[in-house]
Amino acid sequence: MDIVTGLSLGRIAAGAPAFARPDLVSRILPFDPAQGPQTSYVTRLVGARDVVVGAVTLLARGQARRPLILAGIAIDAADVAAGYLARRDHSITRTTAAALVAPAALAVGAGLAGLRQEGWCGRAGL
């Protein structure tokens, strides 16, 4: 399995449960829905986004994959920044920040590796 396919399947595997059962995600990541009843809504938004980006990237072929991979990298980089900012303003604990930022940072790396594997990340850069 190539990197992009694996990353896309991972997005779907993480996003589907977040959309379908945000209450379970709240137990895995120490979110407190009582303090923020909108947690389920936001978790579903992120889950839906990940499923769609993963599925569309899986369905794309050839050069059509490149902008989708770049979009995924941008989304994951934004997730890293959001986690950092939430930790900085003490909205989330260190444990939650690590649980959110680490997978997003790894996904950025995987997306870049996928671009390289597809031959779209050469000397000229992205």
The first five atom37 places (N, CA, C, CB, O) and aatype in JSON, in Angstrom:
{
  "aatype": [12, 3, 9, 19, 16, 7, 10, 15, 10, 7, 1, 9, 0, 0, 7, 0, 14, 0, 13, 0, 1, 14, 3, 10, 19, 15, 1, 9, 10, 14, 13, 3, 14, 0, 5, 7, 14, 5, 16, 15, 18, 19, 16, 1, 10, 19, 7, 0, 1, 3, 19, 19, 19, 7, 0, 19, 16, 10, 10, 0, 1, 7, 5, 0, 1, 1, 14, 10, 9, 10, 0, 7, 9, 0, 9, 3, 0, 0, 3, 19, 0, 0, 7, 18, 10, 0, 1, 1, 3, 8, 15, 9, 16, 1, 16, 16, 0, 0, 0, 10, 19, 0, 14, 0, 0, 10, 0, 19, 7, 0, 7, 10, 0, 7, 10, 1, 5, 6, 7, 17, 4, 7, 1, 0, 7, 10],
  "atom_mask": [
    [1, 1, 1, 1, 1],
    [1, 1, 1, 1, 1],
    [1, 1, 1, 1, 1],
    [1, 1, 1, 1, 1],
    [1, 1, 1, 1, 1],
    [1, 1, 1, 0, 1],
    [1, 1, 1, 1, 1],
    [1, 1, 1, 1, 1],
    [1, 1, 1, 1, 1],
    [1, 1, 1, 0, 1],
    [1, 1, 1, 1, 1],
    [1, 1, 1, 1, 1],
    [1, 1, 1, 1, 1],
    [1, 1, 1, 1, 1],
    [1, 1, 1, 0, 1],
    [1, 1, 1, 1, 1],
    [1, 1, 1, 1, 1],
    [1, 1, 1, 1, 1],
    [1, 1, 1, 1, 1],
    [1, 1, 1, 1, 1],
    [1, 1, 1, 1, 1],
    [1, 1, 1, 1, 1],
    [1, 1, 1, 1, 1],
    [1, 1, 1, 1, 1],
    [1, 1, 1, 1, 1],
    [1, 1, 1, 1, 1],
    [1, 1, 1, 1, 1],
    [1, 1, 1, 1, 1],
    [1, 1, 1, 1, 1],
    [1, 1, 1, 1, 1],
    [1, 1, 1, 1, 1],
    [1, 1, 1, 1, 1],
    [1, 1, 1, 1, 1],
    [1, 1, 1, 1, 1],
    [1, 1, 1, 1, 1],
    [1, 1, 1, 0, 1],
    [1, 1, 1, 1, 1],
    [1, 1, 1, 1, 1],
    [1, 1, 1, 1, 1],
    [1, 1, 1, 1, 1],
    [1, 1, 1, 1, 1],
    [1, 1, 1, 1, 1],
    [1, 1, 1, 1, 1],
    [1, 1, 1, 1, 1],
    [1, 1, 1, 1, 1],
    [1, 1, 1, 1, 1],
    [1, 1, 1, 0, 1],
    [1, 1, 1, 1, 1],
    [1, 1, 1, 1, 1],
    [1, 1, 1, 1, 1],
    [1, 1, 1, 1, 1],
    [1, 1, 1, 1, 1],
    [1, 1, 1, 1, 1],
    [1, 1, 1, 0, 1],
    [1, 1, 1, 1, 1],
    [1, 1, 1, 1, 1],
    [1, 1, 1, 1, 1],
    [1, 1, 1, 1, 1],
    [1, 1, 1, 1, 1],
    [1, 1, 1, 1, 1],
    [1, 1, 1, 1, 1],
    [1, 1, 1, 0, 1],
    [1, 1, 1, 1, 1],
    [1, 1, 1, 1, 1],
    [1, 1, 1, 1, 1],
    [1, 1, 1, 1, 1],
    [1, 1, 1, 1, 1],
    [1, 1, 1, 1, 1],
    [1, 1, 1, 1, 1],
    [1, 1, 1, 1, 1],
    [1, 1, 1, 1, 1],
    [1, 1, 1, 0, 1],
    [1, 1, 1, 1, 1],
    [1, 1, 1, 1, 1],
    [1, 1, 1, 1, 1],
    [1, 1, 1, 1, 1],
    [1, 1, 1, 1, 1],
    [1, 1, 1, 1, 1],
    [1, 1, 1, 1, 1],
    [1, 1, 1, 1, 1],
    [1, 1, 1, 1, 1],
    [1, 1, 1, 1, 1],
    [1, 1, 1, 0, 1],
    [1, 1, 1, 1, 1],
    [1, 1, 1, 1, 1],
    [1, 1, 1, 1, 1],
    [1, 1, 1, 1, 1],
    [1, 1, 1, 1, 1],
    [1, 1, 1, 1, 1],
    [1, 1, 1, 1, 1],
    [1, 1, 1, 1, 1],
    [1, 1, 1, 1, 1],
    [1, 1, 1, 1, 1],
    [1, 1, 1, 1, 1],
    [1, 1, 1, 1, 1],
    [1, 1, 1, 1, 1],
    [1, 1, 1, 1, 1],
    [1, 1, 1, 1, 1],
    [1, 1, 1, 1, 1],
    [1, 1, 1, 1, 1],
    [1, 1, 1, 1, 1],
    [1, 1, 1, 1, 1],
    [1, 1, 1, 1, 1],
    [1, 1, 1, 1, 1],
    [1, 1, 1, 1, 1],
    [1, 1, 1, 1, 1],
    [1, 1, 1, 1, 1],
    [1, 1, 1, 1, 1],
    [1, 1, 1, 0, 1],
    [1, 1, 1, 1, 1],
    [1, 1, 1, 0, 1],
    [1, 1, 1, 1, 1],
    [1, 1, 1, 1, 1],
    [1, 1, 1, 0, 1],
    [1, 1, 1, 1, 1],
    [1, 1, 1, 1, 1],
    [1, 1, 1, 1, 1],
    [1, 1, 1, 1, 1],
    [1, 1, 1, 0, 1],
    [1, 1, 1, 1, 1],
    [1, 1, 1, 1, 1],
    [1, 1, 1, 0, 1],
    [1, 1, 1, 1, 1],
    [1, 1, 1, 1, 1],
    [1, 1, 1, 0, 1],
    [1, 1, 1, 1, 1]
  ],
  "atom_positions": [
    [[0.86, -1.18, 0.0], [0.0, 0.0, 0.0], [0.9, 1.23, 0.0], [-0.97, 0.0, 1.23], [1.86, 1.31, 0.76]],
    [[0.58, 2.2, -0.86], [1.39, 3.41, -0.9], [1.01, 4.35, 0.25], [1.21, 4.13, -2.25], [-0.02, 4.17, 0.9]],
    [[1.85, 5.33, 0.5], [1.68, 6.25, 1.63], [0.37, 7.02, 1.55], [2.86, 7.23, 1.69], [-0.33, 7.15, 2.55]],
    [[0.04, 7.53, 0.38], [-1.17, 8.34, 0.23], [-2.42, 7.51, 0.49], [-1.24, 8.96, -1.18], [-3.36, 7.99, 1.14]],
    [[-2.44, 6.29, 0.01], [-3.59, 5.41, 0.28], [-3.7, 5.12, 1.77], [-3.46, 4.08, -0.51], [-4.79, 5.18, 2.33]],
    [[-2.58, 4.82, 2.4], [-2.6, 4.57, 3.84], [-3.07, 5.77, 4.63], [0.0, 0.0, 0.0], [-3.86, 5.63, 5.56]],
    [[-2.59, 6.95, 4.27], [-3.01, 8.17, 4.95], [-4.5, 8.42, 4.73], [-2.18, 9.36, 4.45], [-5.2, 8.81, 5.67]],
    [[-4.98, 8.2, 3.52], [-6.4, 8.4, 3.22], [-7.27, 7.43, 4.02], [-6.65, 8.22, 1.72], [-8.3, 7.83, 4.57]],
    [[-6.87, 6.18, 4.07], [-7.62, 5.2, 4.86], [-7.58, 5.55, 6.35], [-7.05, 3.78, 4.63], [-8.56, 5.36, 7.06]],
    [[-6.44, 6.05, 6.81], [-6.33, 6.48, 8.2], [-7.27, 7.64, 8.52], [0.0, 0.0, 0.0], [-7.86, 7.69, 9.59]],
    [[-7.39, 8.57, 7.58], [-8.33, 9.68, 7.77], [-9.76, 9.16, 7.92], [-8.24, 10.68, 6.58], [-10.51, 9.59, 8.8]],
    [[-10.11, 8.23, 7.05], [-11.47, 7.68, 7.1], [-11.67, 6.9, 8.4], [-11.73, 6.76, 5.88], [-12.71, 7.02, 9.05]],
    [[-10.68, 6.1, 8.78], [-10.77, 5.3, 10.0], [-10.88, 6.16, 11.26], [-9.57, 4.39, 10.12], [-11.54, 5.77, 12.23]],
    [[-10.25, 7.32, 11.26], [-10.34, 8.22, 12.42], [-11.6, 9.08, 12.34], [-9.1, 9.1, 12.5], [-12.23, 9.37, 13.36]],
    [[-11.95, 9.5, 11.13], [-13.08, 10.42, 10.98], [-14.44, 9.79, 11.16], [0.0, 0.0, 0.0], [-15.34, 10.41, 11.73]],
    [[-14.62, 8.57, 10.68], [-15.94, 7.93, 10.75], [-16.43, 7.76, 12.19], [-15.88, 6.57, 10.07], [-17.57, 8.12, 12.49]],
    [[-15.6, 7.24, 13.1], [-16.07, 7.14, 14.49], [-16.29, 8.51, 15.14], [-15.08, 6.35, 15.3], [-17.2, 8.67, 15.95]],
    [[-15.46, 9.48, 14.78], [-15.63, 10.83, 15.35], [-16.98, 11.4, 14.92], [-14.48, 11.77, 14.92], [-17.64, 12.09, 15.7]],
    [[-17.38, 11.13, 13.69], [-18.68, 11.62, 13.22], [-19.82, 10.82, 13.84], [-18.75, 11.54, 11.68], [-20.8, 11.39, 14.31]],
    [[-19.67, 9.5, 13.85], [-20.76, 8.64, 14.3], [-20.93, 8.63, 15.82], [-20.52, 7.23, 13.82], [-22.06, 8.59, 16.32]],
    [[-19.83, 8.66, 16.54], [-19.88, 8.55, 18.01], [-18.94, 9.55, 18.68], [-19.53, 7.13, 18.45], [-17.94, 9.14, 19.27]],
    [[-19.25, 10.83, 18.61], [-18.36, 11.82, 19.23], [-18.21, 11.62, 20.74], [-18.88, 13.22, 18.96], [-17.22, 12.05, 21.33]],
    [[-19.19, 10.98, 21.37], [-19.1, 10.71, 22.8], [-17.93, 9.78, 23.11], [-20.41, 10.1, 23.3], [-17.29, 9.92, 24.16]],
    [[-17.64, 8.83, 22.21], [-16.5, 7.93, 22.44], [-15.18, 8.67, 22.29], [-16.55, 6.76, 21.46], [-14.23, 8.41, 23.03]],
    [[-15.12, 9.58, 21.32], [-13.9, 10.37, 21.14], [-13.65, 11.21, 22.39], [-14.02, 11.28, 19.89], [-12.5, 11.4, 22.8]],
    [[-14.71, 11.71, 23.0], [-14.57, 12.5, 24.22], [-13.99, 11.68, 25.36], [-15.91, 13.09, 24.63], [-13.35, 12.22, 26.26]],
    [[-14.21, 10.39, 25.33], [-13.64, 9.53, 26.37], [-12.17, 9.22, 26.09], [-14.43, 8.21, 26.49], [-11.36, 9.13, 27.01]],
    [[-11.84, 9.07, 24.8], [-10.45, 8.77, 24.42], [-9.57, 10.0, 24.65], [-10.37, 8.32, 22.94], [-8.51, 9.91, 25.27]],
    [[-10.03, 11.14, 24.15], [-9.34, 12.4, 24.39], [-10.04, 13.05, 25.58], [-9.34, 13.35, 23.12], [-11.27, 13.14, 25.58]],
    [[-9.32, 13.48, 26.56], [-9.98, 14.0, 27.76], [-10.67, 15.35, 27.54], [-8.98, 14.12, 28.87], [-10.29, 16.36, 28.13]],
    [[-11.69, 15.34, 26.69], [-12.55, 16.51, 26.54], [-13.66, 16.4, 27.58], [-13.14, 16.63, 25.09], [-14.06, 15.29, 27.94]],
    [[-14.14, 17.51, 28.05], [-15.24, 17.48, 29.01], [-16.48, 18.08, 28.34], [-14.87, 18.27, 30.31], [-16.64, 19.3, 28.31]],
    [[-17.36, 17.22, 27.8], [-18.56, 17.73, 27.12], [-19.44, 18.58, 28.02], [-19.36, 16.58, 26.58], [-20.18, 19.43, 27.53]],
    [[-19.38, 18.36, 29.35], [-20.18, 19.16, 30.26], [-19.72, 20.62, 30.25], [-20.11, 18.59, 31.67], [-20.54, 21.53, 30.41]],
    [[-18.42, 20.84, 30.08], [-17.9, 22.2, 30.03], [-18.13, 22.84, 28.67], [-16.43, 22.21, 30.36], [-18.22, 24.07, 28.57]],
    [[-18.23, 22.04, 27.65], [-18.44, 22.55, 26.3], [-19.4, 21.65, 25.56], [0.0, 0.0, 0.0], [-18.97, 20.76, 24.83]],
    [[-20.71, 21.87, 25.73], [-21.67, 20.98, 25.1], [-21.58, 20.95, 23.57], [-23.06, 21.38, 25.51], [-22.13, 20.06, 22.93]],
    [[-20.89, 21.91, 22.99], [-20.7, 21.93, 21.55], [-19.61, 20.97, 21.09], [-20.37, 23.33, 21.09], [-19.34, 20.87, 19.89]],
    [[-18.97, 20.27, 22.02], [-17.89, 19.34, 21.69], [-18.34, 18.29, 20.68], [-17.39, 18.65, 22.95], [-17.6, 17.99, 19.74]],
    [[-19.54, 17.74, 20.84], [-20.03, 16.73, 19.89], [-20.16, 17.3, 18.49], [-21.39, 16.18, 20.35], [-19.8, 16.65, 17.51]],
    [[-20.65, 18.51, 18.4], [-20.81, 19.16, 17.09], [-19.45, 19.36, 16.42], [-21.53, 20.51, 17.24], [-19.27, 19.02, 15.25]],
    [[-18.51, 19.91, 17.15], [-17.19, 20.18, 16.59], [-16.48, 18.86, 16.24], [-16.33, 21.0, 17.59], [-15.82, 18.78, 15.2]],
    [[-16.62, 17.85, 17.07], [-16.02, 16.55, 16.78], [-16.6, 15.96, 15.5], [-16.25, 15.57, 17.96], [-15.87, 15.39, 14.69]],
    [[-17.9, 16.11, 15.3], [-18.53, 15.62, 14.06], [-18.03, 16.41, 12.85], [-20.07, 15.72, 14.16], [-17.83, 15.83, 11.78]],
    [[-17.83, 17.71, 12.98], [-17.31, 18.5, 11.87], [-15.94, 17.98, 11.44], [-17.21, 19.99, 12.26], [-15.69, 17.78, 10.25]],
    [[-15.06, 17.77, 12.41], [-13.72, 17.29, 12.11], [-13.78, 15.89, 11.51], [-12.84, 17.31, 13.38], [-13.06, 15.57, 10.57]],
    [[-14.64, 15.04, 12.07], [-14.78, 13.68, 11.55], [-15.27, 13.67, 10.12], [0.0, 0.0, 0.0], [-14.75, 12.92, 9.29]],
    [[-16.26, 14.48, 9.82], [-16.79, 14.56, 8.45], [-15.72, 15.06, 7.49], [-18.03, 15.48, 8.39], [-15.57, 14.53, 6.39]],
    [[-14.99, 16.06, 7.91], [-13.9, 16.6, 7.07], [-12.88, 15.53, 6.74], [-13.21, 17.78, 7.78], [-12.47, 15.39, 5.59]],
    [[-12.48, 14.76, 7.75], [-11.47, 13.73, 7.52], [-11.98, 12.62, 6.6], [-11.02, 13.14, 8.85], [-11.25, 12.14, 5.75]],
    [[-13.23, 12.22, 6.78], [-13.79, 11.19, 5.9], [-13.83, 11.69, 4.46], [-15.21, 10.8, 6.37], [-13.45, 10.95, 3.55]],
    [[-14.28, 12.91, 4.25], [-14.39, 13.44, 2.89], [-13.01, 13.59, 2.25], [-15.12, 14.8, 2.9], [-12.81, 13.17, 1.11]],
    [[-12.06, 14.19, 2.95], [-10.71, 14.36, 2.39], [-10.1, 12.99, 2.09], [-9.8, 15.16, 3.36], [-9.48, 12.81, 1.04]],
    [[-10.25, 12.04, 2.99], [-9.72, 10.71, 2.76], [-10.36, 10.02, 1.57], [0.0, 0.0, 0.0], [-9.67, 9.45, 0.73]],
    [[-11.68, 10.08, 1.48], [-12.39, 9.4, 0.39], [-12.1, 10.03, -0.97], [-13.89, 9.42, 0.66], [-11.86, 9.32, -1.95]],
    [[-12.11, 11.35, -1.03], [-11.85, 12.03, -2.3], [-10.43, 11.75, -2.77], [-12.08, 13.55, -2.17], [-10.19, 11.54, -3.96]],
    [[-9.49, 11.74, -1.84], [-8.1, 11.45, -2.21], [-7.97, 10.01, -2.71], [-7.15, 11.69, -1.01], [-7.24, 9.75, -3.66]],
    [[-8.67, 9.08, -2.07], [-8.64, 7.69, -2.53], [-9.2, 7.54, -3.95], [-9.42, 6.81, -1.57], [-8.69, 6.75, -4.75]],
    [[-10.23, 8.3, -4.24], [-10.89, 8.19, -5.54], [-10.12, 8.89, -6.66], [-12.27, 8.76, -5.46], [-10.27, 8.54, -7.83]],
    [[-9.31, 9.86, -6.31], [-8.57, 10.63, -7.32], [-7.46, 9.79, -7.94], [-7.98, 11.92, -6.7], [-6.9, 8.9, -7.31]],
    [[-7.17, 10.09, -9.18], [-6.12, 9.38, -9.9], [-5.17, 10.37, -10.55], [-6.72, 8.44, -10.97], [-5.56, 11.49, -10.87]],
    [[-3.93, 9.96, -10.73], [-2.95, 10.76, -11.45], [-2.71, 12.12, -10.82], [0.0, 0.0, 0.0], [-2.65, 12.26, -9.6]],
    [[-2.6, 13.12, -11.68], [-2.3, 14.49, -11.25], [-3.4, 15.07, -10.35], [-2.11, 15.38, -12.46], [-3.15, 16.02, -9.62]],
    [[-4.6, 14.52, -10.41], [-5.7, 15.03, -9.58], [-5.43, 14.79, -8.09], [-7.03, 14.37, -9.98], [-6.04, 15.46, -7.24]],
    [[-4.56, 13.87, -7.76], [-4.25, 13.6, -6.36], [-3.41, 14.7, -5.72], [-3.53, 12.27, -6.23], [-3.54, 14.97, -4.52]],
    [[-2.55, 15.32, -6.5], [-1.6, 16.29, -5.93], [-2.28, 17.4, -5.13], [-0.77, 16.9, -7.04], [-1.9, 17.62, -3.98]],
    [[-3.27, 18.13, -5.69], [-3.88, 19.19, -4.88], [-4.62, 18.65, -3.66], [-4.83, 19.99, -5.74], [-4.75, 19.35, -2.66]],
    [[-5.1, 17.42, -3.73], [-5.77, 16.84, -2.57], [-4.77, 16.5, -1.47], [-6.56, 15.58, -2.97], [-5.05, 16.68, -0.29]],
    [[-3.61, 16.01, -1.88], [-2.55, 15.74, -0.9], [-2.11, 17.05, -0.25], [-1.34, 15.02, -1.57], [-1.92, 17.12, 0.96]],
    [[-1.93, 18.09, -1.07], [-1.55, 19.4, -0.54], [-2.62, 19.95, 0.41], [-1.31, 20.4, -1.69], [-2.29, 20.53, 1.44]],
    [[-3.88, 19.76, 0.06], [-4.97, 20.21, 0.94], [-4.91, 19.46, 2.26], [-6.35, 20.0, 0.26], [-5.09, 20.06, 3.33]],
    [[-4.66, 18.16, 2.2], [-4.54, 17.38, 3.43], [-3.39, 17.86, 4.3], [0.0, 0.0, 0.0], [-3.52, 17.95, 5.52]],
    [[-2.26, 18.16, 3.67], [-1.11, 18.69, 4.42], [-1.48, 20.01, 5.08], [0.12, 18.88, 3.47], [-1.16, 20.24, 6.25]],
    [[-2.17, 20.88, 4.35], [-2.58, 22.18, 4.92], [-3.54, 21.99, 6.08], [-3.23, 23.05, 3.83], [-3.42, 22.67, 7.1]],
    [[-4.49, 21.08, 5.94], [-5.44, 20.81, 7.02], [-4.7, 20.28, 8.25], [-6.52, 19.79, 6.57], [-4.95, 20.73, 9.37]],
    [[-3.8, 19.34, 8.03], [-3.07, 18.77, 9.17], [-2.16, 19.8, 9.83], [-2.24, 17.58, 8.71], [-2.03, 19.82, 11.06]],
    [[-1.54, 20.67, 9.04], [-0.72, 21.74, 9.61], [-1.59, 22.7, 10.42], [0.04, 22.51, 8.49], [-1.17, 23.17, 11.48]],
    [[-2.78, 22.99, 9.94], [-3.71, 23.85, 10.69], [-4.12, 23.17, 11.99], [-4.95, 24.18, 9.84], [-4.28, 23.83, 13.02]],
    [[-4.3, 21.85, 11.96], [-4.63, 21.12, 13.19], [-3.49, 21.2, 14.2], [-4.94, 19.66, 12.87], [-3.73, 21.32, 15.4]],
    [[-2.25, 21.12, 13.72], [-1.09, 21.26, 14.61], [-1.12, 22.65, 15.25], [0.24, 21.05, 13.82], [-0.95, 22.78, 16.46]],
    [[-1.33, 23.67, 14.44], [-1.36, 25.05, 14.95], [-2.51, 25.23, 15.94], [-1.51, 26.05, 13.79], [-2.33, 25.86, 16.98]],
    [[-3.67, 24.68, 15.63], [-4.82, 24.81, 16.54], [-4.54, 24.14, 17.88], [-6.08, 24.2, 15.89], [-4.89, 24.67, 18.93]],
    [[-3.91, 22.97, 17.83], [-3.56, 22.29, 19.08], [-2.56, 23.08, 19.9], [0.0, 0.0, 0.0], [-2.69, 23.19, 21.12]],
    [[-1.57, 23.63, 19.21], [-0.57, 24.45, 19.91], [-1.24, 25.67, 20.56], [0.54, 24.91, 18.92], [-0.99, 25.98, 21.72]],
    [[-2.08, 26.36, 19.8], [-2.74, 27.55, 20.33], [-3.68, 27.21, 21.48], [-3.51, 28.27, 19.22], [-3.76, 27.96, 22.46]],
    [[-4.4, 26.11, 21.37], [-5.3, 25.7, 22.45], [-4.52, 25.36, 23.72], [-6.14, 24.5, 22.02], [-4.98, 25.64, 24.83]],
    [[-3.36, 24.76, 23.55], [-2.53, 24.47, 24.73], [-1.96, 25.75, 25.31], [-1.39, 23.5, 24.37], [-1.91, 25.92, 26.53]],
    [[-1.53, 26.65, 24.44], [-0.94, 27.91, 24.9], [-1.93, 28.74, 25.7], [-0.43, 28.72, 23.71], [-1.55, 29.38, 26.68]],
    [[-3.2, 28.73, 25.29], [-4.18, 29.51, 26.07], [-4.89, 28.66, 27.13], [-5.22, 30.11, 25.13], [-5.89, 29.09, 27.7]],
    [[-4.36, 27.48, 27.39], [-4.84, 26.58, 28.44], [-6.27, 26.08, 28.22], [-4.76, 27.28, 29.78], [-6.96, 25.74, 29.17]],
    [[-6.7, 26.03, 26.95], [-8.01, 25.48, 26.63], [-8.02, 23.96, 26.77], [-8.43, 25.88, 25.22], [-9.05, 23.35, 27.05]],
    [[-6.85, 23.35, 26.57], [-6.73, 21.91, 26.67], [-5.5, 21.57, 27.5], [-6.65, 21.26, 25.26], [-4.58, 22.37, 27.65]],
    [[-5.5, 20.36, 28.03], [-4.37, 19.91, 28.84], [-3.2, 19.51, 27.95], [-4.8, 18.72, 29.74], [-3.34, 19.38, 26.74]],
    [[-2.05, 19.31, 28.57], [-0.88, 18.84, 27.81], [-1.15, 17.48, 27.17], [0.35, 18.76, 28.73], [-0.76, 17.23, 26.03]],
    [[-1.81, 16.62, 27.93], [-2.11, 15.28, 27.42], [-3.0, 15.36, 26.18], [-2.8, 14.44, 28.51], [-2.74, 14.69, 25.18]],
    [[-4.04, 16.17, 26.25], [-4.93, 16.32, 25.11], [-4.19, 16.97, 23.94], [-6.16, 17.16, 25.49], [-4.37, 16.56, 22.79]],
    [[-3.37, 17.97, 24.22], [-2.6, 18.62, 23.16], [-1.71, 17.6, 22.45], [-1.75, 19.78, 23.72], [-1.63, 17.58, 21.22]],
    [[-1.04, 16.78, 23.22], [-0.17, 15.76, 22.62], [-0.98, 14.77, 21.78], [0.61, 15.0, 23.71], [-0.56, 14.38, 20.7]],
    [[-2.15, 14.39, 22.29], [-2.99, 13.43, 21.57], [-3.55, 14.02, 20.28], [-4.14, 12.97, 22.47], [-3.84, 13.28, 19.34]],
    [[-3.69, 15.32, 20.22], [-4.21, 15.97, 19.01], [-3.1, 16.37, 18.05], [-5.02, 17.2, 19.39], [-3.23, 16.2, 16.84]],
    [[-2.01, 16.9, 18.58], [-0.94, 17.45, 17.74], [-0.07, 16.35, 17.13], [-0.08, 18.4, 18.55], [0.32, 16.45, 15.97]],
    [[0.25, 15.33, 17.9], [1.16, 14.28, 17.38], [0.62, 13.61, 16.11], [1.39, 13.22, 18.46], [1.36, 13.53, 15.13]],
    [[-0.62, 13.14, 16.09], [-1.1, 12.52, 14.85], [-1.16, 13.51, 13.68], [-2.48, 11.92, 15.07], [-0.88, 13.14, 12.54]],
    [[-1.51, 14.74, 13.96], [-1.57, 15.74, 12.88], [-0.18, 16.02, 12.33], [-2.22, 17.06, 13.39], [0.01, 16.13, 11.12]],
    [[0.8, 16.13, 13.22], [2.18, 16.35, 12.76], [2.7, 15.16, 11.96], [3.11, 16.62, 13.96], [3.37, 15.34, 10.94]],
    [[2.38, 13.96, 12.41], [2.77, 12.76, 11.66], [2.09, 12.73, 10.29], [2.43, 11.49, 12.45], [2.68, 12.3, 9.3]],
    [[0.84, 13.18, 10.24], [0.11, 13.21, 8.96], [0.74, 14.22, 8.0], [-1.37, 13.56, 9.2], [0.78, 13.98, 6.79]],
    [[1.23, 15.35, 8.52], [1.95, 16.31, 7.66], [3.16, 15.61, 7.04], [2.4, 17.58, 8.47], [3.39, 15.7, 5.83]],
    [[3.92, 14.92, 7.88], [5.09, 14.2, 7.38], [4.71, 13.13, 6.36], [0.0, 0.0, 0.0], [5.39, 12.96, 5.35]],
    [[3.64, 12.41, 6.64], [3.19, 11.37, 5.71], [2.73, 11.98, 4.39], [2.06, 10.54, 6.32], [3.0, 11.43, 3.32]],
    [[2.04, 13.11, 4.46], [1.61, 13.78, 3.23], [2.8, 14.23, 2.39], [0.0, 0.0, 0.0], [2.79, 14.06, 1.17]],
    [[3.81, 14.78, 3.04], [5.02, 15.18, 2.31], [5.73, 13.97, 1.72], [5.97, 15.95, 3.24], [6.22, 14.02, 0.59]],
    [[5.79, 12.88, 2.48], [6.39, 11.65, 1.97], [5.57, 11.11, 0.79], [6.48, 10.58, 3.08], [6.14, 10.59, -0.16]],
    [[4.26, 11.25, 0.86], [3.4, 10.82, -0.25], [3.65, 11.63, -1.5], [0.0, 0.0, 0.0], [3.67, 11.09, -2.6]],
    [[3.84, 12.93, -1.35], [4.17, 13.78, -2.5], [5.49, 13.32, -3.12], [4.26, 15.27, -2.08], [5.61, 13.23, -4.35]],
    [[6.46, 13.05, -2.28], [7.77, 12.59, -2.78], [7.62, 11.25, -3.48], [8.79, 12.49, -1.62], [8.18, 11.04, -4.56]],
    [[6.86, 10.34, -2.88], [6.66, 9.02, -3.47], [5.98, 9.11, -4.84], [5.82, 8.15, -2.53], [6.28, 8.34, -5.75]],
    [[5.06, 10.07, -4.97], [4.35, 10.25, -6.23], [5.21, 11.01, -7.25], [3.02, 11.0, -5.99], [4.83, 11.16, -8.41]],
    [[6.38, 11.5, -6.8], [7.28, 12.21, -7.7], [6.94, 13.69, -7.85], [0.0, 0.0, 0.0], [7.37, 14.32, -8.82]],
    [[6.18, 14.25, -6.91], [5.76, 15.65, -7.01], [6.5, 16.56, -6.04], [4.29, 15.76, -6.77], [6.1, 17.7, -5.84]],
    [[7.55, 16.08, -5.45], [8.3, 16.87, -4.47], [9.78, 16.72, -4.8], [8.0, 16.42, -2.99], [10.5, 15.96, -4.15]],
    [[10.23, 17.44, -5.8], [11.63, 17.32, -6.23], [12.46, 18.48, -5.77], [0.0, 0.0, 0.0], [12.17, 19.11, -4.76]],
    [[13.5, 18.76, -6.53], [14.42, 19.85, -6.19], [13.74, 21.2, -6.14], [15.54, 19.91, -7.19], [14.11, 22.06, -5.34]],
    [[12.76, 21.4, -6.98], [12.07, 22.68, -7.03], [11.12, 22.86, -5.86], [11.31, 22.82, -8.33], [10.53, 23.93, -5.7]],
    [[10.96, 21.84, -5.03], [10.06, 21.94, -3.89], [8.65, 21.57, -4.28], [0.0, 0.0, 0.0], [8.43, 20.86, -5.26]],
    [[7.7, 22.06, -3.51], [6.31, 21.73, -3.76], [5.81, 22.53, -4.93], [5.44, 21.99, -2.53], [4.65, 22.4, -5.32]]
  ]
}
